[in-house]
Amino acid sequence: GRGNVTADAAFGFWNYFGSVRVFQDAIRELCPPGAPLPLYLTEVYACTHANNWWKDSCRAAAENTVISYALAMAAGARQTFFYQFNDGTHFDIGGVRENDSEYSYGLVRRDGSLKAAALAYDAIAEALDQAEFSSYHRPGGDDESVNPPAAPDSNLHVVRFATPRGTLAILWDRSEGYVQSQRDD
């Protein structure tokens, strides 16, 4: 789940990266050294249900898609599945219910046009193809190879990968905080 917080928010369990970190810790604690269980993320999403303060705007959906996949790869996820390819539901493909956000989780709109999140998905998939996680960077501090700092001194976040094309650094800023919107009727 993610609601109206950014993908990199790591407070508590009921948010994307918070739950990834909880499962990483559980895997490290419960699995024998050298034989960890793989991490599969089955419902990474960027719901863009219109006029809903709890869901992503189109801009936030694109940003959260990039950050979700970068953090999944950095966390060692074996597979990360986007929920879902097109707007609608499995029982009503191409359908619409204006008051049901379940119809708004796709990368592609009902008319076949791409959402900004689809372009972000394409870009991050290409950028991370054959990439290997290198480190999180703490501005003004040391790099961390396992988890990003829980409360960094800076609003700048950096995650680095080694790719066949060279080093890839993904940077983002949280000066605006981790909560994307407030309740608004």
C-alpha atoms as an extended CHARMM CRD file, in Angstrom:
* protein
*
       185  EXT
         1         1  GLY       CA              0.0000000000        0.0000000000        0.0000000000  PROA      1               0.0000000000
         2         2  ARG       CA              1.0660000000        3.5730000000       -0.4450000000  PROA      2               0.0000000000
         3         3  GLY       CA             -1.8730000000        5.9680000000       -0.3490000000  PROA      3               0.0000000000
         4         4  ASN       CA             -0.9210000000        9.6090000000       -0.5850000000  PROA      4               0.0000000000
         5         5  VAL       CA              2.6990000000        9.2210000000        0.5120000000  PROA      5               0.0000000000
         6         6  THR       CA              5.7190000000        9.0130000000       -1.7420000000  PROA      6               0.0000000000
         7         7  ALA       CA              7.1830000000        5.6510000000       -2.7270000000  PROA      7               0.0000000000
         8         8  ASP       CA             10.3410000000        6.2590000000       -0.6800000000  PROA      8               0.0000000000
         9         9  ALA       CA              8.5400000000        7.0180000000        2.5910000000  PROA      9               0.0000000000
        10        10  ALA       CA              9.8760000000        4.4710000000        5.0690000000  PROA      10              0.0000000000
        11        11  PHE       CA              7.8160000000        5.2140000000        8.1600000000  PROA      11              0.0000000000
        12        12  GLY       CA              5.7050000000        2.3560000000        9.4310000000  PROA      12              0.0000000000
        13        13  PHE       CA              4.5880000000       -0.7540000000        7.6190000000  PROA      13              0.0000000000
        14        14  TRP       CA              1.6420000000        0.4000000000        5.5320000000  PROA      14              0.0000000000
        15        15  ASN       CA              3.5850000000        2.2130000000        2.8660000000  PROA      15              0.0000000000
        16        16  TYR       CA              5.6830000000        0.9620000000       -0.0120000000  PROA      16              0.0000000000
        17        17  PHE       CA              9.2750000000        1.3070000000        1.1240000000  PROA      17              0.0000000000
        18        18  GLY       CA              8.4370000000        0.8780000000        4.7920000000  PROA      18              0.0000000000
        19        19  SER       CA              7.0530000000       -2.5830000000        4.0690000000  PROA      19              0.0000000000
        20        20  VAL       CA              9.9980000000       -3.4470000000        1.8040000000  PROA      20              0.0000000000
        21        21  ARG       CA             12.3780000000       -2.6030000000        4.6700000000  PROA      21              0.0000000000
        22        22  VAL       CA             10.3330000000       -4.6620000000        7.1660000000  PROA      22              0.0000000000
        23        23  PHE       CA             10.5380000000       -7.6870000000        4.8460000000  PROA      23              0.0000000000
        24        24  GLN       CA             14.2530000000       -7.1410000000        4.2020000000  PROA      24              0.0000000000
        25        25  ASP       CA             14.8570000000       -7.1840000000        7.9520000000  PROA      25              0.0000000000
        26        26  ALA       CA             12.7360000000      -10.3400000000        8.3700000000  PROA      26              0.0000000000
        27        27  ILE       CA             14.5930000000      -12.1220000000        5.5710000000  PROA      27              0.0000000000
        28        28  ARG       CA             17.9720000000      -11.2210000000        7.1240000000  PROA      28              0.0000000000
        29        29  GLU       CA             16.8030000000      -12.3450000000       10.5730000000  PROA      29              0.0000000000
        30        30  LEU       CA             15.0240000000      -15.5830000000        9.6480000000  PROA      30              0.0000000000
        31        31  CYS       CA             17.0170000000      -16.9820000000        6.7350000000  PROA      31              0.0000000000
        32        32  PRO       CA             20.2960000000      -18.8410000000        7.0480000000  PROA      32              0.0000000000
        33        33  PRO       CA             23.3240000000      -16.7640000000        6.0020000000  PROA      33              0.0000000000
        34        34  GLY       CA             24.0300000000      -17.1380000000        2.3130000000  PROA      34              0.0000000000
        35        35  ALA       CA             20.5680000000      -18.5500000000        1.5750000000  PROA      35              0.0000000000
        36        36  PRO       CA             18.0910000000      -15.6680000000        1.7520000000  PROA      36              0.0000000000
        37        37  LEU       CA             14.5830000000      -15.9750000000        0.4160000000  PROA      37              0.0000000000
        38        38  PRO       CA             13.9830000000      -13.9450000000       -2.7270000000  PROA      38              0.0000000000
        39        39  LEU       CA             11.8740000000      -10.8160000000       -2.4400000000  PROA      39              0.0000000000
        40        40  TYR       CA              8.9780000000      -10.5660000000       -4.8900000000  PROA      40              0.0000000000
        41        41  LEU       CA              6.9590000000       -7.3420000000       -5.0540000000  PROA      41              0.0000000000
        42        42  THR       CA              3.6160000000       -8.1850000000       -6.6080000000  PROA      42              0.0000000000
        43        43  GLU       CA              1.6000000000       -4.9730000000       -6.5390000000  PROA      43              0.0000000000
        44        44  VAL       CA              3.7070000000       -1.9010000000       -7.1550000000  PROA      44              0.0000000000
        45        45  TYR       CA              1.3590000000        0.7670000000       -8.4020000000  PROA      45              0.0000000000
        46        46  ALA       CA              0.6760000000        4.4130000000       -9.1360000000  PROA      46              0.0000000000
        47        47  CYS       CA             -3.0910000000        4.8490000000       -9.0550000000  PROA      47              0.0000000000
        48        48  THR       CA             -4.2550000000        8.0330000000      -10.8040000000  PROA      48              0.0000000000
        49        49  HSD       CA             -7.9210000000        8.0590000000       -9.8690000000  PROA      49              0.0000000000
        50        50  ALA       CA             -9.1860000000       11.5290000000      -10.8010000000  PROA      50              0.0000000000
        51        51  ASN       CA            -10.1970000000       14.0230000000       -8.1250000000  PROA      51              0.0000000000
        52        52  ASN       CA             -8.9910000000       11.8150000000       -5.2710000000  PROA      52              0.0000000000
        53        53  TRP       CA             -6.5800000000       13.3500000000       -2.7610000000  PROA      53              0.0000000000
        54        54  TRP       CA             -5.4630000000        9.8820000000       -1.5700000000  PROA      54              0.0000000000
        55        55  LYS       CA             -4.1920000000        8.8100000000       -5.0240000000  PROA      55              0.0000000000
        56        56  ASP       CA             -1.3350000000       10.0120000000       -7.2510000000  PROA      56              0.0000000000
        57        57  SER       CA             -1.4770000000       12.9410000000       -9.6090000000  PROA      57              0.0000000000
        58        58  CYS       CA             -0.0860000000       12.0970000000      -13.0620000000  PROA      58              0.0000000000
        59        59  ARG       CA              3.1970000000       13.8100000000      -12.1260000000  PROA      59              0.0000000000
        60        60  ALA       CA              3.4560000000       11.9980000000       -8.7820000000  PROA      60              0.0000000000
        61        61  ALA       CA              2.6310000000        8.6650000000      -10.4630000000  PROA      61              0.0000000000
        62        62  ALA       CA              5.5750000000        9.0280000000      -12.8480000000  PROA      62              0.0000000000
        63        63  GLU       CA              7.9700000000       10.0180000000      -10.0650000000  PROA      63              0.0000000000
        64        64  ASN       CA              6.7600000000        7.2350000000       -7.7660000000  PROA      64              0.0000000000
        65        65  THR       CA              7.0990000000        4.6470000000      -10.5230000000  PROA      65              0.0000000000
        66        66  VAL       CA             10.7730000000        5.5030000000      -11.0840000000  PROA      66              0.0000000000
        67        67  ILE       CA             11.5390000000        5.5800000000       -7.3590000000  PROA      67              0.0000000000
        68        68  SER       CA              9.5630000000        2.3680000000       -6.6730000000  PROA      68              0.0000000000
        69        69  TYR       CA             11.5480000000        0.3760000000       -9.2190000000  PROA      69              0.0000000000
        70        70  ALA       CA             14.9110000000        1.8670000000       -8.2570000000  PROA      70              0.0000000000
        71        71  LEU       CA             14.3120000000        1.0680000000       -4.5890000000  PROA      71              0.0000000000
        72        72  ALA       CA             13.0180000000       -2.4220000000       -5.4260000000  PROA      72              0.0000000000
        73        73  MET       CA             16.1930000000       -3.2170000000       -7.3280000000  PROA      73              0.0000000000
        74        74  ALA       CA             18.3320000000       -1.6920000000       -4.5830000000  PROA      74              0.0000000000
        75        75  ALA       CA             16.4800000000       -3.8480000000       -2.0320000000  PROA      75              0.0000000000
        76        76  GLY       CA             17.3390000000       -6.9620000000       -4.0370000000  PROA      76              0.0000000000
        77        77  ALA       CA             13.8460000000       -7.7510000000       -5.2790000000  PROA      77              0.0000000000
        78        78  ARG       CA             13.9880000000      -10.6290000000       -7.7300000000  PROA      78              0.0000000000
        79        79  GLN       CA             10.7950000000       -9.5220000000       -9.4890000000  PROA      79              0.0000000000
        80        80  THR       CA              8.7240000000       -6.3700000000       -9.2900000000  PROA      80              0.0000000000
        81        81  PHE       CA              5.2860000000       -6.4910000000      -10.8650000000  PROA      81              0.0000000000
        82        82  PHE       CA              3.3030000000       -3.3650000000      -11.7070000000  PROA      82              0.0000000000
        83        83  TYR       CA             -0.3760000000       -3.4970000000      -10.8290000000  PROA      83              0.0000000000
        84        84  GLN       CA             -1.7600000000       -3.2590000000      -13.4930000000  PROA      84              0.0000000000
        85        85  PHE       CA             -1.1540000000       -2.7940000000      -17.2100000000  PROA      85              0.0000000000
        86        86  ASN       CA             -4.3740000000       -1.0560000000      -18.2150000000  PROA      86              0.0000000000
        87        87  ASP       CA             -7.1490000000        0.8200000000      -16.4700000000  PROA      87              0.0000000000
        88        88  GLY       CA            -10.1770000000       -1.2960000000      -15.7600000000  PROA      88              0.0000000000
        89        89  THR       CA            -10.4440000000       -4.5390000000      -13.8370000000  PROA      89              0.0000000000
        90        90  HSD       CA             -9.9470000000       -8.1840000000      -14.7310000000  PROA      90              0.0000000000
        91        91  PHE       CA            -13.7200000000       -8.7010000000      -14.5870000000  PROA      91              0.0000000000
        92        92  ASP       CA            -14.5710000000       -5.5360000000      -16.5410000000  PROA      92              0.0000000000
        93        93  ILE       CA            -11.7850000000       -4.9660000000      -19.0720000000  PROA      93              0.0000000000
        94        94  GLY       CA            -12.2220000000       -1.5820000000      -20.6850000000  PROA      94              0.0000000000
        95        95  GLY       CA            -14.9920000000       -0.7330000000      -18.2360000000  PROA      95              0.0000000000
        96        96  VAL       CA            -15.2490000000        2.3100000000      -16.0190000000  PROA      96              0.0000000000
        97        97  ARG       CA            -16.7800000000        3.1620000000      -12.6810000000  PROA      97              0.0000000000
        98        98  GLU       CA            -16.0740000000        6.7710000000      -11.8490000000  PROA      98              0.0000000000
        99        99  ASN       CA            -16.3510000000        6.2090000000       -8.0840000000  PROA      99              0.0000000000
       100       100  ASP       CA            -14.2020000000        3.0630000000       -7.9500000000  PROA      100             0.0000000000
       101       101  SER       CA            -10.4470000000        3.7360000000       -7.8670000000  PROA      101             0.0000000000
       102       102  GLU       CA             -9.7600000000        0.0880000000       -8.7310000000  PROA      102             0.0000000000
       103       103  TYR       CA            -10.3980000000        1.1180000000      -12.3570000000  PROA      103             0.0000000000
       104       104  SER       CA             -7.4830000000        3.6150000000      -12.2830000000  PROA      104             0.0000000000
       105       105  TYR       CA             -4.3770000000        1.5520000000      -11.5030000000  PROA      105             0.0000000000
       106       106  GLY       CA             -3.1910000000        0.9810000000      -15.0600000000  PROA      106             0.0000000000
       107       107  LEU       CA             -0.2130000000        2.3100000000      -16.9770000000  PROA      107             0.0000000000
       108       108  VAL       CA             -2.4970000000        2.6610000000      -20.0020000000  PROA      108             0.0000000000
       109       109  ARG       CA             -5.8520000000        4.4740000000      -20.0950000000  PROA      109             0.0000000000
       110       110  ARG       CA             -9.0200000000        2.8040000000      -21.3390000000  PROA      110             0.0000000000
       111       111  ASP       CA             -8.6060000000        4.4820000000      -24.7470000000  PROA      111             0.0000000000
       112       112  GLY       CA             -5.1280000000        2.9520000000      -25.1600000000  PROA      112             0.0000000000
       113       113  SER       CA             -3.1760000000        6.1580000000      -24.5220000000  PROA      113             0.0000000000
       114       114  LEU       CA             -0.1740000000        5.9780000000      -22.2280000000  PROA      114             0.0000000000
       115       115  LYS       CA             -0.1250000000        7.6020000000      -18.8180000000  PROA      115             0.0000000000
       116       116  ALA       CA              3.0020000000        9.4450000000      -17.6500000000  PROA      116             0.0000000000
       117       117  ALA       CA              3.6900000000        6.4620000000      -15.3620000000  PROA      117             0.0000000000
       118       118  ALA       CA              3.9720000000        4.1930000000      -18.4370000000  PROA      118             0.0000000000
       119       119  LEU       CA              6.7100000000        6.3850000000      -19.8670000000  PROA      119             0.0000000000
       120       120  ALA       CA              8.4390000000        6.4310000000      -16.4720000000  PROA      120             0.0000000000
       121       121  TYR       CA              8.1510000000        2.6330000000      -16.2960000000  PROA      121             0.0000000000
       122       122  ASP       CA              9.7120000000        2.3280000000      -19.7470000000  PROA      122             0.0000000000
       123       123  ALA       CA             12.5360000000        4.7180000000      -18.8580000000  PROA      123             0.0000000000
       124       124  ILE       CA             13.4340000000        3.0520000000      -15.5580000000  PROA      124             0.0000000000
       125       125  ALA       CA             13.2290000000       -0.4530000000      -17.0710000000  PROA      125             0.0000000000
       126       126  GLU       CA             15.6930000000        0.5570000000      -19.7720000000  PROA      126             0.0000000000
       127       127  ALA       CA             17.9650000000        2.4080000000      -17.3580000000  PROA      127             0.0000000000
       128       128  LEU       CA             18.1200000000       -0.5010000000      -14.8850000000  PROA      128             0.0000000000
       129       129  ASP       CA             18.4990000000       -3.2400000000      -17.5200000000  PROA      129             0.0000000000
       130       130  GLN       CA             21.5040000000       -5.3460000000      -16.4150000000  PROA      130             0.0000000000
       131       131  ALA       CA             22.1930000000       -2.8770000000      -13.5980000000  PROA      131             0.0000000000
       132       132  GLU       CA             23.5370000000       -3.8600000000      -10.1950000000  PROA      132             0.0000000000
       133       133  PHE       CA             22.8780000000       -1.8910000000       -7.0510000000  PROA      133             0.0000000000
       134       134  SER       CA             25.9660000000       -0.0820000000       -5.7560000000  PROA      134             0.0000000000
       135       135  SER       CA             24.9760000000        2.1380000000       -2.8340000000  PROA      135             0.0000000000
       136       136  TYR       CA             22.7120000000        4.6840000000       -1.2970000000  PROA      136             0.0000000000
       137       137  HSD       CA             24.4270000000        7.9760000000       -0.7990000000  PROA      137             0.0000000000
       138       138  ARG       CA             23.9680000000       10.1530000000        2.2300000000  PROA      138             0.0000000000
       139       139  PRO       CA             24.8130000000       13.7280000000        1.2520000000  PROA      139             0.0000000000
       140       140  GLY       CA             27.5360000000       14.9650000000        3.5600000000  PROA      140             0.0000000000
       141       141  GLY       CA             28.0360000000       11.4600000000        4.9440000000  PROA      141             0.0000000000
       142       142  ASP       CA             28.9900000000        7.9100000000        4.0900000000  PROA      142             0.0000000000
       143       143  ASP       CA             27.4920000000        5.6190000000        1.4970000000  PROA      143             0.0000000000
       144       144  GLU       CA             25.3280000000        2.7840000000        2.7340000000  PROA      144             0.0000000000
       145       145  SER       CA             25.1950000000       -0.5010000000        0.9140000000  PROA      145             0.0000000000
       146       146  VAL       CA             22.1790000000       -2.0650000000        2.6180000000  PROA      146             0.0000000000
       147       147  ASN       CA             19.5190000000        0.5010000000        3.5420000000  PROA      147             0.0000000000
       148       148  PRO       CA             19.2320000000        4.2130000000        2.9750000000  PROA      148             0.0000000000
       149       149  PRO       CA             19.4140000000        6.3410000000        6.0940000000  PROA      149             0.0000000000
       150       150  ALA       CA             16.0670000000        6.3760000000        7.8930000000  PROA      150             0.0000000000
       151       151  ALA       CA             16.3520000000       10.0890000000        8.6700000000  PROA      151             0.0000000000
       152       152  PRO       CA             18.9080000000       11.6670000000        6.3530000000  PROA      152             0.0000000000
       153       153  ASP       CA             20.4110000000       15.0500000000        7.2140000000  PROA      153             0.0000000000
       154       154  SER       CA             19.5480000000       16.2670000000        3.7460000000  PROA      154             0.0000000000
       155       155  ASN       CA             16.4070000000       16.2310000000        1.6080000000  PROA      155             0.0000000000
       156       156  LEU       CA             18.5060000000       14.9030000000       -1.2790000000  PROA      156             0.0000000000
       157       157  HSD       CA             18.3820000000       11.1540000000       -1.8770000000  PROA      157             0.0000000000
       158       158  VAL       CA             20.7160000000        9.2780000000       -4.2140000000  PROA      158             0.0000000000
       159       159  VAL       CA             20.7760000000        5.6030000000       -5.1630000000  PROA      159             0.0000000000
       160       160  ARG       CA             23.5990000000        4.3460000000       -7.4030000000  PROA      160             0.0000000000
       161       161  PHE       CA             23.8140000000        1.4230000000       -9.7860000000  PROA      161             0.0000000000
       162       162  ALA       CA             26.5920000000       -0.0360000000      -11.8980000000  PROA      162             0.0000000000
       163       163  THR       CA             25.3680000000       -0.5960000000      -15.4600000000  PROA      163             0.0000000000
       164       164  PRO       CA             27.0410000000       -1.8020000000      -18.6560000000  PROA      164             0.0000000000
       165       165  ARG       CA             26.9540000000        1.8620000000      -19.7280000000  PROA      165             0.0000000000
       166       166  GLY       CA             28.6350000000        3.1300000000      -16.5450000000  PROA      166             0.0000000000
       167       167  THR       CA             27.4120000000        4.4600000000      -13.2280000000  PROA      167             0.0000000000
       168       168  LEU       CA             23.7600000000        5.4280000000      -12.9600000000  PROA      168             0.0000000000
       169       169  ALA       CA             22.7190000000        7.7350000000      -10.1330000000  PROA      169             0.0000000000
       170       170  ILE       CA             19.0530000000        8.4340000000       -9.4590000000  PROA      170             0.0000000000
       171       171  LEU       CA             18.5390000000       11.6020000000       -7.4340000000  PROA      171             0.0000000000
       172       172  TRP       CA             15.4250000000       13.0910000000       -5.9040000000  PROA      172             0.0000000000
       173       173  ASP       CA             14.5850000000       15.7330000000       -3.3540000000  PROA      173             0.0000000000
       174       174  ARG       CA             12.0980000000       15.6050000000       -0.4870000000  PROA      174             0.0000000000
       175       175  SER       CA             12.0220000000       19.3070000000        0.4220000000  PROA      175             0.0000000000
       176       176  GLU       CA              8.2420000000       19.1090000000        0.0100000000  PROA      176             0.0000000000
       177       177  GLY       CA              8.0400000000       16.1270000000        2.3660000000  PROA      177             0.0000000000
       178       178  TYR       CA              6.7430000000       12.5870000000        1.9630000000  PROA      178             0.0000000000
       179       179  VAL       CA              3.0170000000       13.3050000000        2.0800000000  PROA      179             0.0000000000
       180       180  GLN       CA              1.7780000000       14.2190000000       -1.3890000000  PROA      180             0.0000000000
       181       181  SER       CA             -1.5600000000       15.7950000000       -0.5080000000  PROA      181             0.0000000000
       182       182  GLN       CA             -3.9780000000       16.5570000000        2.2800000000  PROA      182             0.0000000000
       183       183  ARG       CA             -7.6240000000       15.6060000000        2.5580000000  PROA      183             0.0000000000
       184       184  ASP       CA             -9.6740000000       17.8690000000        0.3400000000  PROA      184             0.0000000000
       185       185  ASP       CA            -13.3360000000       17.4710000000       -0.4040000000  PROA      185             0.0000000000
